[in-house]
Amino acid sequence: MKAFLFGWNPIKFKWENIDGDIKRLKATGELVDNWSVASHKTIKPGDRAYIVRLGLEPKGIFASGFVSSEPYVAFRKGRHYYRIDISFDILLNPDKEPILTFDILKTGNLAEQTWAPQASGISIRPQLADELEGVWQDFLTSKEEY
């Protein structure tokens, strides 16, 4: 399975109701949102998606899900760009709970990846996808123990 990294910068884009979205995901198991994607030629439905918070501390991965649509063209300010839908499986509020920070992401083999991408929807190096998923799941399990 391919994996992709999507950036979210709260300075540029406010997440209007993240707490409500977290509650909805926990209650229904469903939350879908659309994101811009740089790797529109290679991304496919079913690929793994990780969302990284940029711009403000704490920086790191706070959400994950699966790509649930083919890339589609959107228009804004006279320009076209590509977007995809992501079906979330995990959503954390970085201002209220721990997230998988850059301190962890920049260790070992994971240090090979750029975790603060200039574009949203970049490919995660194939040799790191399984390791990232393992680190993410370990983080989520350890977070629940506290």
N, CA, C and O atoms as a GROMACS GRO file, in nm:
protein
  584
    1MET      N    1   0.084  -0.119   0.000
    1MET     CA    2   0.000   0.000   0.000
    1MET      C    3   0.088   0.124   0.000
    1MET      O    4   0.186   0.132   0.074
    2LYS      N    5   0.054   0.220  -0.081
    2LYS     CA    6   0.125   0.348  -0.083
    2LYS      C    7   0.072   0.435   0.031
    2LYS      O    8  -0.041   0.419   0.077
    3ALA      N    9   0.157   0.527   0.074
    3ALA     CA   10   0.118   0.620   0.181
    3ALA      C   11   0.156   0.761   0.138
    3ALA      O   12   0.256   0.783   0.070
    4PHE      N   13   0.073   0.857   0.180
    4PHE     CA   14   0.091   0.996   0.143
    4PHE      C   15   0.078   1.086   0.265
    4PHE      O   16   0.008   1.054   0.361
    5LEU      N   17   0.149   1.199   0.260
    5LEU     CA   18   0.151   1.294   0.370
    5LEU      C   19   0.083   1.424   0.327
    5LEU      O   20   0.119   1.484   0.225
    6PHE      N   21  -0.016   1.464   0.405
    6PHE     CA   22  -0.092   1.586   0.377
    6PHE      C   23  -0.066   1.687   0.488
    6PHE      O   24  -0.071   1.653   0.606
    7GLY      N   25  -0.038   1.810   0.448
    7GLY     CA   26  -0.008   1.914   0.546
    7GLY      C   27  -0.130   1.995   0.584
    7GLY      O   28  -0.218   2.021   0.501
    8TRP      N   29  -0.134   2.035   0.710
    8TRP     CA   30  -0.236   2.128   0.760
    8TRP      C   31  -0.165   2.234   0.843
    8TRP      O   32  -0.096   2.201   0.940
    9ASN      N   33  -0.182   2.359   0.806
    9ASN     CA   34  -0.122   2.470   0.878
    9ASN      C   35  -0.236   2.554   0.937
    9ASN      O   36  -0.307   2.622   0.864
   10PRO      N   37  -0.253   2.549   1.070
   10PRO     CA   38  -0.363   2.623   1.133
   10PRO      C   39  -0.351   2.774   1.120
   10PRO      O   40  -0.448   2.846   1.143
   11ILE      N   41  -0.232   2.823   1.084
   11ILE     CA   42  -0.216   2.967   1.062
   11ILE      C   43  -0.287   3.005   0.931
   11ILE      O   44  -0.345   3.113   0.922
   12LYS      N   45  -0.282   2.917   0.832
   12LYS     CA   46  -0.340   2.946   0.701
   12LYS      C   47  -0.485   2.899   0.688
   12LYS      O   48  -0.566   2.964   0.622
   13PHE      N   49  -0.518   2.786   0.751
   13PHE     CA   50  -0.652   2.728   0.738
   13PHE      C   51  -0.702   2.685   0.875
   13PHE      O   52  -0.648   2.592   0.936
   14LYS      N   53  -0.804   2.752   0.923
   14LYS     CA   54  -0.861   2.717   1.053
   14LYS      C   55  -0.947   2.591   1.037
   14LYS      O   56  -1.025   2.580   0.943
   15TRP      N   57  -0.932   2.496   1.129
   15TRP     CA   58  -1.020   2.379   1.131
   15TRP      C   59  -1.140   2.420   1.216
   15TRP      O   60  -1.133   2.422   1.339
   16GLU      N   61  -1.248   2.453   1.150
   16GLU     CA   62  -1.362   2.518   1.215
   16GLU      C   63  -1.416   2.444   1.337
   16GLU      O   64  -1.443   2.507   1.439
   17ASN      N   65  -1.431   2.312   1.329
   17ASN     CA   66  -1.491   2.240   1.441
   17ASN      C   67  -1.422   2.106   1.461
   17ASN      O   68  -1.484   2.000   1.446
   18ILE      N   69  -1.294   2.110   1.494
   18ILE     CA   70  -1.220   1.986   1.508
   18ILE      C   71  -1.276   1.898   1.619
   18ILE      O   72  -1.281   1.775   1.606
   19ASP      N   73  -1.319   1.960   1.731
   19ASP     CA   74  -1.374   1.879   1.840
   19ASP      C   75  -1.504   1.810   1.797
   19ASP      O   76  -1.527   1.694   1.831
   20GLY      N   77  -1.587   1.880   1.724
   20GLY     CA   78  -1.710   1.820   1.672
   20GLY      C   79  -1.681   1.709   1.573
   20GLY      O   80  -1.749   1.606   1.573
   21ASP      N   81  -1.579   1.728   1.489
   21ASP     CA   82  -1.540   1.624   1.394
   21ASP      C   83  -1.487   1.501   1.466
   21ASP      O   84  -1.514   1.388   1.425
   22ILE      N   85  -1.410   1.522   1.573
   22ILE     CA   86  -1.358   1.410   1.653
   22ILE      C   87  -1.474   1.332   1.714
   22ILE      O   88  -1.476   1.210   1.711
   23LYS      N   89  -1.570   1.404   1.771
   23LYS     CA   90  -1.688   1.338   1.831
   23LYS      C   91  -1.767   1.260   1.727
   23LYS      O   92  -1.811   1.149   1.753
   24ARG      N   93  -1.784   1.319   1.609
   24ARG     CA   94  -1.859   1.251   1.503
   24ARG      C   95  -1.788   1.124   1.457
   24ARG      O   96  -1.851   1.021   1.435
   25LEU      N   97  -1.655   1.132   1.442
   25LEU     CA   98  -1.578   1.015   1.402
   25LEU      C   99  -1.589   0.904   1.506
   25LEU      O  100  -1.608   0.788   1.472
   26LYS      N  101  -1.578   0.942   1.633
   26LYS     CA  102  -1.589   0.841   1.740
   26LYS      C  103  -1.729   0.781   1.747
   26LYS      O  104  -1.744   0.662   1.773
   27ALA      N  105  -1.831   0.862   1.725
   27ALA     CA  106  -1.970   0.815   1.736
   27ALA      C  107  -2.015   0.732   1.616
   27ALA      O  108  -2.086   0.633   1.632
   28THR      N  109  -1.974   0.773   1.496
   28THR     CA  110  -2.025   0.709   1.375
   28THR      C  111  -1.922   0.625   1.301
   28THR      O  112  -1.957   0.540   1.219
   29GLY      N  113  -1.793   0.649   1.331
   29GLY     CA  114  -1.688   0.580   1.258
   29GLY      C  115  -1.666   0.638   1.119
   29GLY      O  116  -1.591   0.582   1.039
   30GLU      N  117  -1.731   0.752   1.091
   30GLU     CA  118  -1.720   0.811   0.959
   30GLU      C  119  -1.687   0.960   0.967
   30GLU      O  120  -1.751   1.036   1.041
   31LEU      N  121  -1.588   1.000   0.890
   31LEU     CA  122  -1.555   1.141   0.872
   31LEU      C  123  -1.476   1.150   0.742
   31LEU      O  124  -1.368   1.092   0.730
   32VAL      N  125  -1.529   1.223   0.646
   32VAL     CA  126  -1.464   1.240   0.516
   32VAL      C  127  -1.441   1.388   0.493
   32VAL      O  128  -1.530   1.470   0.517
   33ASP      N  129  -1.320   1.422   0.448
   33ASP     CA  130  -1.289   1.560   0.414
   33ASP      C  131  -1.201   1.558   0.289
   33ASP      O  132  -1.142   1.455   0.256
   34ASN      N  133  -1.194   1.672   0.220
   34ASN     CA  134  -1.112   1.677   0.098
   34ASN      C  135  -0.987   1.759   0.123
   34ASN      O  136  -0.987   1.855   0.200
   35TRP      N  137  -0.880   1.718   0.054
   35TRP     CA  138  -0.749   1.781   0.071
   35TRP      C  139  -0.684   1.799  -0.065
   35TRP      O  140  -0.709   1.721  -0.157
   36SER      N  141  -0.602   1.902  -0.077
   36SER     CA  142  -0.526   1.917  -0.201
   36SER      C  143  -0.417   1.810  -0.204
   36SER      O  144  -0.366   1.767  -0.101
   37VAL      N  145  -0.383   1.767  -0.326
   37VAL     CA  146  -0.287   1.658  -0.341
   37VAL      C  147  -0.188   1.690  -0.453
   37VAL      O  148  -0.227   1.717  -0.566
   38ALA      N  149  -0.060   1.687  -0.418
   38ALA     CA  150   0.044   1.712  -0.518
   38ALA      C  151   0.068   1.589  -0.604
   38ALA      O  152   0.094   1.601  -0.724
   39SER      N  153   0.059   1.471  -0.544
   39SER     CA  154   0.090   1.345  -0.615
   39SER      C  155  -0.034   1.290  -0.686
   39SER      O  156  -0.065   1.171  -0.674
   40HIS      N  157  -0.105   1.376  -0.758
   40HIS     CA  158  -0.233   1.336  -0.816
   40HIS      C  159  -0.221   1.229  -0.924
   40HIS      O  160  -0.321   1.164  -0.958
   41LYS      N  161  -0.102   1.210  -0.980
   41LYS     CA  162  -0.087   1.109  -1.085
   41LYS      C  163  -0.065   0.970  -1.029
   41LYS      O  164  -0.083   0.871  -1.101
   42THR      N  165  -0.026   0.958  -0.903
   42THR     CA  166   0.005   0.826  -0.846
   42THR      C  167  -0.087   0.783  -0.733
   42THR      O  168  -0.091   0.665  -0.699
   43ILE      N  169  -0.162   0.876  -0.673
   43ILE     CA  170  -0.246   0.842  -0.560
   43ILE      C  171  -0.373   0.770  -0.608
   43ILE      O  172  -0.427   0.801  -0.714
   44LYS      N  173  -0.418   0.674  -0.528
   44LYS     CA  174  -0.536   0.594  -0.564
   44LYS      C  175  -0.624   0.572  -0.441
   44LYS      O  176  -0.575   0.575  -0.328
   45PRO      N  177  -0.753   0.549  -0.462
   45PRO     CA  178  -0.838   0.511  -0.350
   45PRO      C  179  -0.780   0.388  -0.279
   45PRO      O  180  -0.735   0.293  -0.343
   46GLY      N  181  -0.783   0.391  -0.147
   46GLY     CA  182  -0.728   0.283  -0.066
   46GLY      C  183  -0.589   0.311  -0.014
   46GLY      O  184  -0.544   0.244   0.079
   47ASP      N  185  -0.519   0.410  -0.072
   47ASP     CA  186  -0.387   0.447  -0.022
   47ASP      C  187  -0.401   0.508   0.118
   47ASP      O  188  -0.503   0.568   0.150
   48ARG      N  189  -0.296   0.492   0.199
   48ARG     CA  190  -0.294   0.544   0.336
   48ARG      C  191  -0.265   0.694   0.332
   48ARG      O  192  -0.185   0.741   0.252
   49ALA      N  193  -0.331   0.767   0.420
   49ALA     CA  194  -0.313   0.912   0.429
   49ALA      C  195  -0.280   0.950   0.574
   49ALA      O  196  -0.346   0.904   0.667
   50TYR      N  197  -0.179   1.032   0.591
   50TYR     CA  198  -0.144   1.087   0.722
   50TYR      C  199  -0.149   1.238   0.711
   50TYR      O  200  -0.105   1.296   0.612
   51ILE      N  201  -0.203   1.302   0.815
   51ILE     CA  202  -0.213   1.448   0.816
   51ILE      C  203  -0.113   1.502   0.920
   51ILE      O  204  -0.114   1.460   1.036
   52VAL      N  205  -0.028   1.595   0.876
   52VAL     CA  206   0.074   1.651   0.964
   52VAL      C  207   0.042   1.798   0.989
   52VAL      O  208   0.010   1.874   0.897
   53ARG      N  209   0.050   1.836   1.116
   53ARG     CA  210   0.030   1.977   1.154
   53ARG      C  211   0.162   2.051   1.134
   53ARG      O  212   0.267   2.007   1.181
   54LEU      N  213   0.153   2.164   1.065
   54LEU     CA  214   0.269   2.249   1.038
   54LEU      C  215   0.239   2.389   1.091
   54LEU      O  216   0.126   2.417   1.132
   55GLY      N  217   0.337   2.475   1.092
   55GLY     CA  218   0.314   2.616   1.125
   55GLY      C  219   0.321   2.649   1.272
   55GLY      O  220   0.390   2.744   1.310
   56LEU      N  221   0.253   2.573   1.356
   56LEU     CA  222   0.250   2.597   1.501
   56LEU      C  223   0.288   2.470   1.575
   56LEU      O  224   0.262   2.359   1.528
   57GLU      N  225   0.352   2.487   1.691
   57GLU     CA  226   0.378   2.371   1.777
   57GLU      C  227   0.248   2.330   1.846
   57GLU      O  228   0.166   2.417   1.874
   58PRO      N  229   0.227   2.206   1.873
   58PRO     CA  230   0.316   2.096   1.837
   58PRO      C  231   0.300   2.060   1.689
   58PRO      O  232   0.190   2.060   1.635
   59LYS      N  233   0.412   2.028   1.626
   59LYS     CA  234   0.411   1.986   1.486
   59LYS      C  235   0.425   1.835   1.480
   59LYS      O  236   0.506   1.777   1.553
   60GLY      N  237   0.346   1.772   1.394
   60GLY     CA  238   0.354   1.628   1.381
   60GLY      C  239   0.225   1.570   1.327
   60GLY      O  240   0.132   1.644   1.292
   61ILE      N  241   0.220   1.439   1.321
   61ILE     CA  242   0.103   1.370   1.268
   61ILE      C  243  -0.006   1.364   1.375
   61ILE      O  244   0.019   1.323   1.488
   62PHE      N  245  -0.126   1.407   1.337
   62PHE     CA  246  -0.239   1.409   1.430
   62PHE      C  247  -0.362   1.339   1.373
   62PHE      O  248  -0.464   1.330   1.441
   63ALA      N  249  -0.352   1.289   1.251
   63ALA     CA  250  -0.469   1.225   1.190
   63ALA      C  251  -0.422   1.127   1.082
   63ALA      O  252  -0.313   1.139   1.027
   64SER      N  253  -0.509   1.030   1.056
   64SER     CA  254  -0.481   0.935   0.949
   64SER      C  255  -0.613   0.886   0.891
   64SER      O  256  -0.720   0.904   0.949
   65GLY      N  257  -0.601   0.825   0.776
   65GLY     CA  258  -0.719   0.770   0.710
   65GLY      C  259  -0.678   0.704   0.580
   65GLY      O  260  -0.563   0.667   0.560
   66PHE      N  261  -0.776   0.689   0.493
   66PHE     CA  262  -0.753   0.626   0.364
   66PHE      C  263  -0.810   0.714   0.254
   66PHE      O  264  -0.917   0.773   0.271
   67VAL      N  265  -0.741   0.721   0.144
   67VAL     CA  266  -0.790   0.795   0.028
   67VAL      C  267  -0.918   0.726  -0.019
   67VAL      O  268  -0.920   0.605  -0.039
   68SER      N  269  -1.024   0.804  -0.037
   68SER     CA  270  -1.153   0.745  -0.072
   68SER      C  271  -1.210   0.797  -0.203
   68SER      O  272  -1.328   0.776  -0.233
   69SER      N  273  -1.127   0.865  -0.283
   69SER     CA  274  -1.173   0.910  -0.415
   69SER      C  275  -1.054   0.916  -0.510
   69SER      O  276  -0.938   0.921  -0.469
   70GLU      N  277  -1.085   0.917  -0.638
   70GLU     CA  278  -0.984   0.949  -0.738
   70GLU      C  279  -0.956   1.099  -0.727
   70GLU      O  280  -1.042   1.174  -0.681
   71PRO      N  281  -0.838   1.144  -0.769
   71PRO     CA  282  -0.814   1.289  -0.770
   71PRO      C  283  -0.912   1.360  -0.864
   71PRO      O  284  -0.947   1.308  -0.970
   72TYR      N  285  -0.956   1.478  -0.823
   72TYR     CA  286  -1.045   1.556  -0.907
   72TYR      C  287  -0.998   1.701  -0.909
   72TYR      O  288  -0.931   1.746  -0.817
   73VAL      N  289  -1.032   1.771  -1.015
   73VAL     CA  290  -0.988   1.909  -1.034
   73VAL      C  291  -1.080   2.003  -0.958
   73VAL      O  292  -1.202   1.990  -0.962
   74ALA      N  293  -1.019   2.098  -0.890
   74ALA     CA  294  -1.092   2.205  -0.822
   74ALA      C  295  -1.033   2.338  -0.870
   74ALA      O  296  -0.920   2.343  -0.918
   75PHE      N  297  -1.109   2.444  -0.856
   75PHE     CA  298  -1.065   2.575  -0.901
   75PHE      C  299  -1.070   2.673  -0.784
   75PHE      O  300  -1.166   2.675  -0.707
   76ARG      N  301  -0.965   2.754  -0.773
   76ARG     CA  302  -0.963   2.860  -0.672
   76ARG      C  303  -0.874   2.972  -0.721
   76ARG      O  304  -0.761   2.948  -0.765
   77LYS      N  305  -0.925   3.093  -0.714
   77LYS     CA  306  -0.850   3.212  -0.755
   77LYS      C  307  -0.796   3.198  -0.896
   77LYS      O  308  -0.682   3.235  -0.924
   78GLY      N  309  -0.879   3.144  -0.984
   78GLY     CA  310  -0.841   3.133  -1.124
   78GLY      C  311  -0.744   3.022  -1.158
   78GLY      O  312  -0.701   3.010  -1.272
   79ARG      N  313  -0.708   2.941  -1.059
   79ARG     CA  314  -0.613   2.831  -1.082
   79ARG      C  315  -0.682   2.698  -1.058
   79ARG      O  316  -0.773   2.687  -0.976
   80HIS      N  317  -0.637   2.597  -1.130
   80HIS     CA  318  -0.690   2.464  -1.102
   80HIS      C  319  -0.584   2.385  -1.026
   80HIS      O  320  -0.464   2.403  -1.045
   81TYR      N  321  -0.631   2.298  -0.941
   81TYR     CA  322  -0.544   2.211  -0.862
   81TYR      C  323  -0.622   2.084  -0.833
   81TYR      O  324  -0.743   2.078  -0.857
   82TYR      N  325  -0.554   1.983  -0.782
   82TYR     CA  326  -0.617   1.855  -0.757
   82TYR      C  327  -0.648   1.835  -0.609
   82TYR      O  328  -0.574   1.881  -0.522
   83ARG      N  329  -0.760   1.766  -0.585
   83ARG     CA  330  -0.802   1.732  -0.450
   83ARG      C  331  -0.841   1.585  -0.447
   83ARG      O  332  -0.872   1.525  -0.550
   84ILE      N  333  -0.840   1.529  -0.328
   84ILE     CA  334  -0.891   1.393  -0.306
   84ILE      C  335  -0.973   1.394  -0.177
   84ILE      O  336  -0.960   1.486  -0.095
   85ASP      N  337  -1.056   1.293  -0.160
   85ASP     CA  338  -1.129   1.276  -0.034
   85ASP      C  339  -1.051   1.179   0.054
   85ASP      O  340  -0.995   1.080   0.006
   86ILE      N  341  -1.050   1.208   0.182
   86ILE     CA  342  -0.988   1.120   0.281
   86ILE      C  343  -1.096   1.076   0.380
   86ILE      O  344  -1.166   1.160   0.437
   87SER      N  345  -1.108   0.945   0.400
   87SER     CA  346  -1.194   0.890   0.505
   87SER      C  347  -1.105   0.868   0.627
   87SER      O  348  -1.018   0.781   0.628
   88PHE      N  349  -1.127   0.948   0.730
   88PHE     CA  350  -1.043   0.943   0.850
   88PHE      C  351  -1.072   0.820   0.934
   88PHE      O  352  -1.187   0.776   0.945
   89ASP      N  353  -0.967   0.764   0.994
   89ASP     CA  354  -0.985   0.661   1.095
   89ASP      C  355  -0.939   0.711   1.232
   89ASP      O  356  -0.984   0.661   1.335
   90ILE      N  357  -0.850   0.811   1.233
   90ILE     CA  358  -0.802   0.873   1.358
   90ILE      C  359  -0.797   1.024   1.337
   90ILE      O  360  -0.750   1.072   1.234
   91LEU      N  361  -0.845   1.097   1.436
   91LEU     CA  362  -0.834   1.243   1.438
   91LEU      C  363  -0.812   1.287   1.581
   91LEU      O  364  -0.895   1.262   1.668
   92LEU      N  365  -0.700   1.353   1.606
   92LEU     CA  366  -0.666   1.406   1.738
   92LEU      C  367  -0.666   1.558   1.732
   92LEU      O  368  -0.641   1.616   1.627
   93ASN      N  369  -0.694   1.622   1.844
   93ASN     CA  370  -0.685   1.767   1.852
   93ASN      C  371  -0.546   1.804   1.904
   93ASN      O  372  -0.519   1.786   2.023
   94PRO      N  373  -0.457   1.855   1.818
   94PRO     CA  374  -0.319   1.883   1.860
   94PRO      C  375  -0.307   1.984   1.972
   94PRO      O  376  -0.205   1.989   2.041
   95ASP      N  377  -0.411   2.066   1.992
   95ASP     CA  378  -0.407   2.165   2.100
   95ASP      C  379  -0.450   2.107   2.234
   95ASP      O  380  -0.433   2.172   2.337
   96LYS      N  381  -0.505   1.985   2.233
   96LYS     CA  382  -0.559   1.928   2.357
   96LYS      C  383  -0.505   1.791   2.393
   96LYS      O  384  -0.524   1.745   2.506
   97GLU      N  385  -0.439   1.723   2.300
   97GLU     CA  386  -0.389   1.589   2.330
   97GLU      C  387  -0.259   1.565   2.256
   97GLU      O  388  -0.228   1.635   2.159
   98PRO      N  389  -0.181   1.465   2.301
   98PRO     CA  390  -0.053   1.438   2.236
   98PRO      C  391  -0.070   1.396   2.090
   98PRO      O  392  -0.169   1.333   2.052
   99ILE      N  393   0.030   1.434   2.009
   99ILE     CA  394   0.036   1.390   1.869
   99ILE      C  395   0.173   1.328   1.845
   99ILE      O  396   0.262   1.339   1.929
  100LEU      N  397   0.190   1.264   1.731
  100LEU     CA  398   0.318   1.203   1.695
  100LEU      C  399   0.410   1.314   1.643
  100LEU      O  400   0.400   1.354   1.527
  101THR      N  401   0.497   1.363   1.730
  101THR     CA  402   0.575   1.484   1.701
  101THR      C  403   0.695   1.459   1.611
  101THR      O  404   0.738   1.345   1.590
  102PHE      N  405   0.748   1.569   1.559
  102PHE     CA  406   0.868   1.564   1.475
  102PHE      C  407   0.985   1.500   1.549
  102PHE      O  408   1.070   1.436   1.487
  103ASP      N  409   0.991   1.515   1.683
  103ASP     CA  410   1.101   1.454   1.759
  103ASP      C  411   1.108   1.304   1.731
  103ASP      O  412   1.217   1.248   1.716
  104ILE      N  413   0.994   1.239   1.723
  104ILE     CA  414   0.988   1.095   1.695
  104ILE      C  415   1.006   1.070   1.546
  104ILE      O  416   1.078   0.978   1.506
  105LEU      N  417   0.940   1.151   1.464
  105LEU     CA  418   0.944   1.130   1.318
  105LEU      C  419   1.083   1.151   1.259
  105LEU      O  420   1.113   1.101   1.150
  106LYS      N  421   1.167   1.225   1.328
  106LYS     CA  422   1.301   1.253   1.274
  106LYS      C  423   1.408   1.162   1.333
  106LYS      O  424   1.526   1.198   1.336
  107THR      N  425   1.367   1.042   1.380
  107THR     CA  426   1.463   0.946   1.434
  107THR      C  427   1.470   0.823   1.345
  107THR      O  428   1.375   0.790   1.274
  108GLY      N  429   1.584   0.755   1.351
  108GLY     CA  430   1.601   0.630   1.278
  108GLY      C  431   1.576   0.646   1.129
  108GLY      O  432   1.607   0.750   1.070
  109ASN      N  433   1.520   0.541   1.068
  109ASN     CA  434   1.493   0.543   0.924
  109ASN      C  435   1.394   0.652   0.886
  109ASN      O  436   1.401   0.705   0.775
  110LEU      N  437   1.302   0.686   0.976
  110LEU     CA  438   1.201   0.787   0.944
  110LEU      C  439   1.263   0.924   0.915
  110LEU      O  440   1.199   1.009   0.853
  111ALA      N  441   1.385   0.946   0.959
  111ALA     CA  442   1.454   1.073   0.934
  111ALA      C  443   1.479   1.095   0.785
  111ALA      O  444   1.509   1.207   0.743
  112GLU      N  445   1.467   0.989   0.703
  112GLU     CA  446   1.487   1.003   0.558
  112GLU      C  447   1.373   1.081   0.491
  112GLU      O  448   1.391   1.133   0.381
  113GLN      N  449   1.258   1.089   0.555
  113GLN     CA  450   1.139   1.152   0.497
  113GLN      C  451   1.134   1.300   0.534
  113GLN      O  452   1.175   1.338   0.644
  114THR      N  453   1.084   1.383   0.444
  114THR     CA  454   1.055   1.523   0.476
  114THR      C  455   0.918   1.527   0.543
  114THR      O  456   0.817   1.492   0.482
  115TRP      N  457   0.914   1.570   0.669
  115TRP     CA  458   0.788   1.571   0.745
  115TRP      C  459   0.721   1.707   0.744
  115TRP      O  460   0.610   1.722   0.795
  116ALA      N  461   0.786   1.808   0.686
  116ALA     CA  462   0.727   1.941   0.673
  116ALA      C  463   0.725   1.976   0.524
  116ALA      O  464   0.802   2.061   0.480
  117PRO      N  465   0.638   1.911   0.447
  117PRO     CA  466   0.639   1.929   0.302
  117PRO      C  467   0.591   2.068   0.260
  117PRO      O  468   0.510   2.130   0.328
  118GLN      N  469   0.644   2.114   0.146
  118GLN     CA  470   0.600   2.241   0.088
  118GLN      C  471   0.464   2.226   0.021
  118GLN      O  472   0.391   2.324   0.007
  119ALA      N  473   0.431   2.104  -0.022
  119ALA     CA  474   0.303   2.076  -0.088
  119ALA      C  475   0.230   1.968  -0.010
  119ALA      O  476   0.294   1.882   0.051
  120SER      N  477   0.100   1.970  -0.012
  120SER     CA  478   0.019   1.870   0.056
  120SER      C  479  -0.004   1.752  -0.037
  120SER      O  480  -0.024   1.768  -0.158
  121GLY      N  481  -0.001   1.632   0.020
  121GLY     CA  482  -0.026   1.513  -0.060
  121GLY      C  483   0.096   1.461  -0.131
  121GLY      O  484   0.090   1.421  -0.247
  122ILE      N  485   0.210   1.462  -0.060
  122ILE     CA  486   0.332   1.407  -0.118
  122ILE      C  487   0.344   1.259  -0.080
  122ILE      O  488   0.291   1.215   0.021
  123SER      N  489   0.415   1.186  -0.162
  123SER     CA  490   0.436   1.044  -0.137
  123SER      C  491   0.532   1.024  -0.020
  123SER      O  492   0.634   1.092  -0.010
  124ILE      N  493   0.498   0.929   0.068
  124ILE     CA  494   0.591   0.887   0.172
  124ILE      C  495   0.678   0.778   0.110
  124ILE      O  496   0.628   0.690   0.040
  125ARG      N  497   0.807   0.785   0.134
  125ARG     CA  498   0.899   0.688   0.074
  125ARG      C  499   0.848   0.546   0.099
  125ARG      O  500   0.819   0.509   0.212
  126PRO      N  501   0.837   0.467  -0.008
  126PRO     CA  502   0.778   0.332   0.005
  126PRO      C  503   0.844   0.246   0.112
  126PRO      O  504   0.775   0.170   0.181
  127GLN      N  505   0.976   0.257   0.128
  127GLN     CA  506   1.046   0.176   0.227
  127GLN      C  507   1.015   0.219   0.370
  127GLN      O  508   1.051   0.149   0.465
  128LEU      N  509   0.948   0.333   0.388
  128LEU     CA  510   0.915   0.384   0.522
  128LEU      C  511   0.768   0.365   0.559
  128LEU      O  512   0.732   0.381   0.676
  129ALA      N  513   0.683   0.331   0.463
  129ALA     CA  514   0.538   0.327   0.488
  129ALA      C  515   0.502   0.231   0.600
  129ALA      O  516   0.425   0.267   0.689
  130ASP      N  517   0.555   0.109   0.597
  130ASP     CA  518   0.521   0.011   0.701
  130ASP      C  519   0.575   0.054   0.837
  130ASP      O  520   0.508   0.039   0.939
  131GLU      N  521   0.697   0.108   0.838
  131GLU     CA  522   0.755   0.154   0.964
  131GLU      C  523   0.674   0.269   1.023
  131GLU      O  524   0.648   0.272   1.144
  132LEU      N  525   0.634   0.363   0.940
  132LEU     CA  526   0.553   0.474   0.988
  132LEU      C  527   0.422   0.423   1.047
  132LEU      O  528   0.380   0.467   1.154
  133GLU      N  529   0.356   0.330   0.977
  133GLU     CA  530   0.230   0.276   1.029
  133GLU      C  531   0.252   0.210   1.165
  133GLU      O  532   0.170   0.225   1.255
  134GLY      N  533   0.362   0.136   1.180
  134GLY     CA  534   0.392   0.072   1.308
  134GLY      C  535   0.416   0.173   1.419
  134GLY      O  536   0.366   0.158   1.530
  135VAL      N  537   0.493   0.277   1.388
  135VAL     CA  538   0.520   0.383   1.487
  135VAL      C  539   0.389   0.454   1.524
  135VAL      O  540   0.366   0.484   1.641
  136TRP      N  541   0.304   0.482   1.426
  136TRP     CA  542   0.176   0.549   1.449
  136TRP      C  543   0.087   0.463   1.539
  136TRP      O  544   0.028   0.513   1.635
  137GLN      N  545   0.077   0.334   1.508
  137GLN     CA  546  -0.008   0.246   1.589
  137GLN      C  547   0.048   0.231   1.730
  137GLN      O  548  -0.029   0.229   1.826
  138ASP      N  549   0.181   0.219   1.744
  138ASP     CA  550   0.242   0.213   1.878
  138ASP      C  551   0.214   0.341   1.956
  138ASP      O  552   0.183   0.336   2.075
  139PHE      N  553   0.224   0.455   1.888
  139PHE     CA  554   0.196   0.583   1.953
  139PHE      C  555   0.051   0.587   2.001
  139PHE      O  556   0.025   0.625   2.115
  140LEU      N  557  -0.042   0.548   1.916
  140LEU     CA  558  -0.184   0.552   1.953
  140LEU      C  559  -0.213   0.457   2.070
  140LEU      O  560  -0.292   0.491   2.158
  141THR      N  561  -0.151   0.340   2.071
  141THR     CA  562  -0.169   0.244   2.181
  141THR      C  563  -0.113   0.300   2.311
  141THR      O  564  -0.177   0.291   2.415
  142SER      N  565   0.007   0.358   2.305
  142SER     CA  566   0.068   0.412   2.427
  142SER      C  567  -0.008   0.534   2.478
  142SER      O  568  -0.015   0.557   2.599
  143LYS      N  569  -0.064   0.613   2.386
  143LYS     CA  570  -0.144   0.730   2.423
  143LYS      C  571  -0.268   0.689   2.502
  143LYS      O  572  -0.307   0.758   2.596
  144GLU      N  573  -0.328   0.578   2.464
  144GLU     CA  574  -0.450   0.530   2.532
  144GLU      C  575  -0.421   0.480   2.672
  144GLU      O  576  -0.511   0.477   2.756
  145GLU      N  577  -0.296   0.440   2.698
  145GLU     CA  578  -0.261   0.384   2.828
  145GLU      C  579  -0.248   0.490   2.935
  145GLU      O  580  -0.247   0.458   3.054
  146TYR      N  581  -0.238   0.617   2.894
  146TYR     CA  582  -0.219   0.724   2.994
  146TYR      C  583  -0.349   0.782   3.039
  146TYR      O  584  -0.351   0.872   3.122
   0.00000   0.00000   0.00000
